[in-house]
């Protein structure tokens, strides 16, 4: 948004854009600012993402009122956020199952995959978490968390 809103109608337009942003936190009201999965992921819990996705999906299915391009892109980004958050939750659940004494065969059966596939997916997740921490210094597993996760992986 350009600085220096001197004219009254510019202040009104800015206030209206702010209302749109509050209603749809991922929307900008400006065509040159894109909706990204990262912005949607930052502003959403799994539950809020699913709720908003369901609302948009129902409107899209019914076609009344039709989604505009920004809403269709928001729905697409929300779908990806749901996949990411559910995947992260899945690996946390695998870790909980291992901590509680479940075998890889039991975990694989619960997920509908082989024990080898369950183990490999969890090992990749641990590596991804460690890499994320190395990259950001904040998120993911630090060295101690990684070591603890790998020890649980091998038990």
Secondary structure, DSSP 8 states (H G I E B T S, - for coil): --S---SHHHHHHHHHHHHHHHHSTT--SSTTS---HHHHHHH--HHHHHHHHHHHHHHHHHTTT---HHHHHHHHHHHHHHHHHHHHHHHHHHHHHHHTT--HHHHHHHHTS-HHHHHHHHHHHHHHHHHHHHHHSSSS--HHHHHHHHHHHH-
